[in-house]
Amino acid sequence: MAEAATGSGEIAVNITGVATAASTSSHVLGQIGGSVSELAQMAADLRGRVDAFTF
């Protein structure tokens, strides 16, 4: 019985670790998405400035 309880405790710890990793990954992906949007806006602004010099 003690071994089963220990095993269950280890499984719970592992599940918590996976949930934490998933949450962290989600947060990082959100930050990346924001950076990509900002970069796309900068590219559009640059394209507009370059187009101003077109003959």
N, C-alpha and C positions, 0 to 999 in steps of 0.2 A: 504494500500500500504506500509506503514512504517513497518508493521509487516512482510510482505512478504520479504522486503528488509533485515530486521534483520535476518529472518530465512535463507535467501540465504547466508548472511554473516557468520552465524554460520555453515552452511553446508560447506562453503569454508574453514573455519578454521579447521573443523573436517577432511576434505579431506587432507589438508596440514599435519595435525597431523598423519594421517594414512600413508601418503607418507614418512614422516620423520621416523616413526617407521619401515617401511619396509626397508628403506635405511640403518638404523642402524642395523637391523637384518641381512641384506645382508653382511654388513661389518664384523660383529661378526662371521658369518658363514665362511667367507673367512679366518679369523684368525684361527678359529677352524680347518679348512681344512689344513692350513699350519702346525699347531701343530700336527695334526694326521700324516701327511707325515713325519715330523721330528721324531716323536716317532717310526714310522714304520722303518725308517732308523736306528735309534738307536737299535731297537730290532734285525734287521738283522745283525748289527755289533756285537752285543752281542752274537747272535747265532753263528757267525763265530768264535768268540774268544773261546766260550765254546766248539765248535767242535774241536778246536785245541787240547783239552785235552782228547779227546775220545781215548779209548784204541784200 
